[in-house]
């Protein structure tokens, strides 16, 4: 009888333990669900997205296709600074390109020499374009401030890819970044070459930003711009971790980030299934 009573008590304790374990798991599950954050698209977004944590990366890669962009800040002043018309870029920076290029000409460089340096600058920019897009713009974040800063830098573009007022880089931010670029070029180049090389890199940037706007909002008729548009929209809507080039697919080919065509991807999936 003693052993029988002890067995019953042990069984009762085990049952209570199981019930307690299930209750704890349910409580934790409900707690986790309660802690999930939902972005309210009707409110300013910038200081919301940080709360998404690890879910931020998945959220920004679920694009909302609308020409009307979201509100970023409650403040009208800061909101104004986030919006730029595409034509601001050539209007502001092409005169700067001409001025720096003329400095090299006045220092004694010939027009053919300047043309070569400008082409070199555009080539250097194409590598910068690829590198920045791949390694900075597509950095993975999960902290509050990491997500917030990334959203301002590039995440907003992937979430609202057709927001026409936030496609080009703000001129104020560009001006700030040009200062260290100029100082680096002065260290690695000669005084006569530096202004033209700086102008060439800046010209490459202008070509990039204008092209970027066009592939989102233009309706190209000829083959080359149509291919660029298809290539870039593929990066937004199909394979976000490939196809980092905007003005060219050159560096994607060099570094192995060229996206597969739909037919090649279909063939690869069929081979896996066999």
C-alpha positions as CSV (number, residue, x, y, z in Angstrom):
1,X,0.0,0.0,0.0
2,X,2.9,2.4,0.8
3,X,4.5,1.8,-2.6
4,X,1.1,2.2,-4.2
5,X,0.5,5.6,-2.5
6,X,4.0,6.7,-3.4
7,X,3.5,5.8,-7.1
8,X,0.3,7.8,-7.2
9,X,2.0,10.8,-5.7
10,X,4.9,10.6,-8.2
11,X,2.4,10.3,-11.1
12,X,0.5,13.3,-9.7
13,X,3.7,15.4,-9.4
14,X,4.6,14.5,-13.0
15,X,1.2,15.5,-14.3
16,X,1.5,18.9,-12.5
17,X,5.0,19.4,-14.0
18,X,3.7,18.7,-17.5
19,X,0.8,21.1,-17.0
20,X,3.1,23.8,-15.6
21,X,5.6,23.4,-18.5
22,X,2.8,23.8,-21.1
23,X,1.5,26.8,-19.2
24,X,4.9,28.4,-19.2
25,X,5.4,27.8,-22.9
26,X,2.0,29.2,-23.7
27,X,2.8,32.3,-21.6
28,X,6.1,32.8,-23.3
29,X,4.5,32.3,-26.7
30,X,1.8,34.9,-26.0
31,X,4.5,37.2,-24.6
32,X,6.5,36.9,-27.8
33,X,3.5,37.6,-30.0
34,X,2.6,40.6,-27.8
35,X,6.2,41.9,-28.3
36,X,6.0,41.8,-32.1
37,X,6.1,45.3,-33.6
38,X,3.8,46.4,-36.4
39,X,4.8,49.5,-38.4
40,X,1.9,52.0,-38.8
41,X,2.3,53.3,-42.4
42,X,0.0,56.2,-41.6
43,X,2.5,57.7,-39.1
44,X,6.1,59.0,-39.6
45,X,8.2,55.9,-40.3
46,X,11.8,56.7,-39.4
47,X,11.6,56.3,-35.6
48,X,9.3,53.3,-35.9
49,X,11.4,50.9,-38.1
50,X,14.1,50.5,-35.4
51,X,11.6,48.6,-33.3
52,X,11.3,45.8,-35.9
53,X,14.6,44.3,-34.7
54,X,15.6,41.2,-36.7
55,X,12.3,41.4,-38.7
56,X,13.5,44.7,-40.3
57,X,15.3,43.0,-43.2
58,X,12.3,41.0,-44.2
59,X,10.1,44.0,-43.9
60,X,12.0,46.3,-46.2
61,X,12.2,43.6,-48.8
62,X,8.4,43.5,-49.1
63,X,8.1,46.5,-51.4
64,X,5.1,48.8,-51.6
65,X,4.7,50.0,-55.2
66,X,3.3,53.5,-55.1
67,X,4.5,56.9,-56.4
68,X,3.3,58.5,-53.2
69,X,6.0,58.1,-50.6
70,X,5.5,57.7,-46.8
71,X,6.1,60.5,-44.3
72,X,9.4,60.1,-42.6
73,X,9.4,62.7,-39.8
74,X,6.7,64.6,-37.8
75,X,8.7,67.8,-38.3
76,X,8.0,69.6,-41.6
77,X,11.6,70.9,-41.7
78,X,13.2,67.4,-41.5
79,X,10.6,66.0,-43.8
80,X,11.5,68.7,-46.4
81,X,15.2,67.7,-46.3
82,X,14.4,64.1,-47.3
83,X,12.8,65.1,-50.6
84,X,14.7,66.0,-53.8
85,X,13.7,66.3,-57.4
86,X,15.9,64.4,-59.8
87,X,16.9,67.4,-61.8
88,X,18.6,69.0,-58.7
89,X,21.5,66.6,-59.2
90,X,22.7,67.6,-62.7
91,X,21.7,71.3,-62.0
92,X,23.9,71.5,-58.9
93,X,26.8,69.2,-59.7
94,X,27.5,69.5,-63.5
95,X,28.7,73.1,-63.0
96,X,31.0,71.8,-60.2
97,X,32.3,69.2,-62.6
98,X,33.1,71.8,-65.2
99,X,34.8,74.1,-62.7
100,X,37.1,71.4,-61.4
101,X,37.9,70.2,-64.9
102,X,38.8,73.7,-66.0
103,X,41.2,74.0,-63.1
104,X,43.3,71.1,-64.5
105,X,43.1,72.7,-68.0
106,X,44.4,76.0,-66.6
107,X,47.2,74.1,-64.9
108,X,48.5,72.9,-68.3
109,X,46.7,69.6,-69.1
110,X,45.6,69.2,-72.7
111,X,42.0,68.3,-73.7
112,X,42.8,64.7,-74.6
113,X,44.6,64.2,-71.3
114,X,41.6,65.7,-69.4
115,X,39.2,63.4,-71.4
116,X,41.2,60.3,-70.4
117,X,41.2,61.4,-66.7
118,X,37.4,62.0,-66.8
119,X,36.9,58.6,-68.2
120,X,39.1,57.2,-65.4
121,X,37.1,59.0,-62.9
122,X,33.8,57.6,-64.2
123,X,35.4,54.1,-64.1
124,X,36.5,54.7,-60.5
125,X,32.9,55.8,-59.6
126,X,31.4,52.7,-61.2
127,X,33.5,50.6,-58.7
128,X,32.5,52.9,-55.8
129,X,28.8,52.6,-56.9
130,X,29.0,48.8,-56.8
131,X,30.9,48.7,-53.5
132,X,28.7,51.1,-51.7
133,X,25.5,49.4,-52.8
134,X,26.7,46.0,-52.0
135,X,28.6,46.4,-48.7
136,X,27.0,49.5,-47.2
137,X,23.5,49.9,-48.6
138,X,22.8,46.2,-48.1
139,X,24.4,45.8,-44.7
140,X,22.2,43.7,-42.3
141,X,21.1,45.5,-39.2
142,X,18.9,44.5,-36.3
143,X,19.5,47.1,-33.5
144,X,17.2,50.1,-33.1
145,X,19.6,52.7,-34.4
146,X,21.1,50.4,-36.9
147,X,17.7,49.8,-38.5
148,X,16.8,53.5,-38.3
149,X,20.0,54.7,-40.0
150,X,19.8,52.0,-42.6
151,X,16.3,52.9,-43.4
152,X,17.3,56.5,-44.0
153,X,20.3,55.4,-46.1
154,X,18.7,52.8,-48.4
155,X,16.0,50.7,-46.7
156,X,13.4,53.3,-47.5
157,X,14.2,52.9,-51.2
158,X,13.6,49.1,-51.1
159,X,10.4,49.5,-49.1
160,X,9.0,52.3,-51.5
161,X,11.0,51.8,-54.7
162,X,8.8,54.2,-56.7
163,X,9.0,57.1,-54.3
164,X,10.2,59.7,-56.9
165,X,11.3,62.3,-54.3
166,X,13.6,60.0,-52.5
167,X,15.4,58.3,-55.4
168,X,18.4,60.7,-55.7
169,X,21.0,61.4,-53.0
170,X,20.4,64.7,-51.1
171,X,22.8,67.4,-52.3
172,X,23.7,68.4,-48.8
173,X,24.8,64.9,-47.9
174,X,26.7,64.6,-51.2
175,X,28.6,67.9,-50.4
176,X,29.6,66.6,-47.0
177,X,30.9,63.3,-48.5
178,X,32.8,65.1,-51.3
179,X,35.2,66.7,-48.7
180,X,37.0,63.5,-47.7
181,X,36.9,62.3,-51.3
182,X,38.8,65.5,-52.4
183,X,41.3,65.0,-49.5
184,X,42.0,61.4,-50.5
185,X,42.5,62.3,-54.1
186,X,45.0,65.1,-53.1
187,X,47.0,62.4,-51.3
188,X,47.2,59.9,-54.1
189,X,47.3,62.2,-57.2
190,X,49.2,65.2,-58.6
191,X,48.0,68.7,-58.2
192,X,47.2,69.0,-61.9
193,X,45.4,65.7,-62.2
194,X,43.4,65.9,-58.9
195,X,40.8,68.4,-60.0
196,X,39.9,66.6,-63.3
197,X,39.9,63.2,-61.5
198,X,37.6,64.6,-58.9
199,X,35.4,66.0,-61.6
200,X,35.3,62.6,-63.4
201,X,34.2,60.8,-60.2
202,X,31.6,63.4,-59.6
203,X,30.4,63.1,-63.2
204,X,30.1,59.4,-62.7
205,X,28.0,60.0,-59.7
206,X,25.7,62.4,-61.6
207,X,25.3,59.8,-64.4
208,X,24.5,57.1,-61.7
209,X,21.8,59.2,-59.9
210,X,20.1,60.3,-63.1
211,X,20.2,56.8,-64.5
212,X,18.8,55.4,-61.2
213,X,15.8,57.8,-61.4
214,X,15.3,56.9,-65.1
215,X,15.2,53.1,-64.6
216,X,12.5,53.6,-62.0
217,X,10.3,56.2,-63.7
218,X,11.3,56.3,-67.4
219,X,9.8,54.4,-70.2
220,X,12.8,53.4,-72.4
221,X,12.3,52.5,-76.0
222,X,15.9,51.5,-77.0
223,X,17.6,48.3,-76.0
224,X,20.3,49.5,-73.6
225,X,18.1,51.6,-71.2
226,X,15.4,48.9,-71.4
227,X,18.1,46.3,-70.3
228,X,19.2,48.6,-67.5
229,X,15.7,49.0,-66.2
230,X,15.0,45.3,-66.3
231,X,18.3,44.6,-64.6
232,X,17.7,47.0,-61.7
233,X,14.0,46.2,-61.1
234,X,15.1,42.5,-61.0
235,X,17.2,43.6,-58.0
236,X,14.2,45.1,-56.3
237,X,11.5,42.6,-56.9
238,X,13.2,39.2,-57.5
239,X,16.8,38.8,-56.2
240,X,17.7,41.5,-53.8
241,X,21.2,40.1,-53.0
242,X,22.4,40.2,-56.6
243,X,22.7,42.8,-59.3
244,X,24.2,45.7,-57.3
245,X,25.3,47.7,-60.4
246,X,23.0,50.5,-61.5
247,X,24.7,52.0,-64.5
248,X,26.5,48.8,-65.5
249,X,26.6,45.1,-64.7
250,X,30.4,45.1,-65.1
251,X,31.3,44.6,-61.4
252,X,28.6,42.1,-60.8
253,X,30.2,40.0,-63.5
254,X,33.7,40.5,-62.0
255,X,32.6,39.6,-58.4
256,X,30.1,36.9,-59.1
257,X,26.9,38.8,-58.1
258,X,25.3,38.7,-61.5
259,X,21.7,37.4,-61.0
260,X,20.5,34.3,-62.9
261,X,17.9,34.7,-65.6
262,X,14.5,33.3,-64.9
263,X,15.1,30.4,-67.3
264,X,18.4,29.5,-65.8
265,X,16.9,29.7,-62.3
266,X,14.0,27.4,-63.4
267,X,16.5,24.9,-64.9
268,X,18.5,24.9,-61.6
269,X,15.4,24.2,-59.5
270,X,14.4,21.4,-61.9
271,X,17.8,19.8,-61.6
272,X,17.6,19.9,-57.8
273,X,14.2,18.2,-57.9
274,X,15.6,15.3,-60.0
